[in-house]
């Protein structure tokens, strides 16, 4: 091959590179107001001032003005420590010592957490995501007044966990001391009467990590190398800043509908089965998922249904990404509509999607809320009645 041909091939490869390829490699940031941006997290201070950097561009934004940056990911195997206030840590090992859980994590290093901050330990997360979600929900809202061991054969043992030794959990049951191997366990649920389920207020963030861990942080300090998080209850952890892949602010300018009580909700069964709406869950109660990724906030509904909210203060706009939940696979087809009322009682349709089908990527909806007193979100069926119409209003939010 002569030099001229090699030169032409190199030139072709350079000029044919997609415009903006470098920018597309950086995570997307969505502010409460203004244009979206791309960048990697570079710094954060105790006042929640965030800095993102991409190529030669730098964007500084207070967390209270940020809706979402990046994207949450699914845990990729490993043990999961389910925190009492929500969220989880992916770890390689976990052992129980008196009132502490000691764990080793590739992301967070060595951890020493009080049992009162942990709802349970998921030793063998189910491969089926819906089953895993239901198990985590059970761990966060269990009944009873004792520790429980869930075995992989479906059995359940009750008692008081006294610790762990090598590959065994030590349980003091009514029948006496029992040693249960961890490879026979699906999960450990700690006594719910002893766990701290308090929810923090004020400005805070869901923080997602590359290994699938997800933590609620009430404070975060970050340099280009290390991110230090303070969790509810004063727990502190640290991780490489590059391991942070998602931030979602709560308590700032963005108010999520899933955190508000609706004025009314109505579902009209196509046959006989009635479907309630779900806050921050799909209509089946699983974590919201669409486009191959999980979402922390949103509403799950089933067609045909309508949910209405009274607005307690002026808001600038309503925003959401709409999709058929991933649990429906390629099936399901719905139309999303938004109605508003200025207080006169005359509802007006302000937005309507095309037909959204299962497997399609989420579509953005934005509605101006100037002088609006009430807002209604409606989901209607499309192609095949209400068959698998698991409709998601992802990140459904009001912007102050």
Buried (B, 14 or more C-beta within 10 A) or exposed (E): EEEEEEEEEEEEEEEEEEEEEEBEEBBBBBBBEEEEBBBBBBBBEEEBEBBBBBEEEEBEBBBBBBBBBBBBBBBEEBBBBBBBBBBBBBBEEBBBEEEBBBBBBBBBEEBEBBBBBBBBBBBBBBEEBBEBBBBBBBBBEBEEEBBBBBBEEEEEBBBEBBBBEEEBBBBBBEEEEBEBEBEBBBBBBBBBEEBBBEEBEEBBBBBBBBBBBBBBBBBBBBEBEEBBBBBBBEBEBBBBBEBBBBBBBBBBBBBBBBEBEBEEBEBEEBEEEEBEBBBBBBBBBBBBBBBEBBBBBBBBBBBBBBBBBEBEEEBBBBBBBBBBBBBBEEBBBBBBBBBBBEEEEEBEEBBEBEEBBBBBEBBEBEBEBEEBBBBBBBBBBBEEEBBBBBBBBBBBBBBB
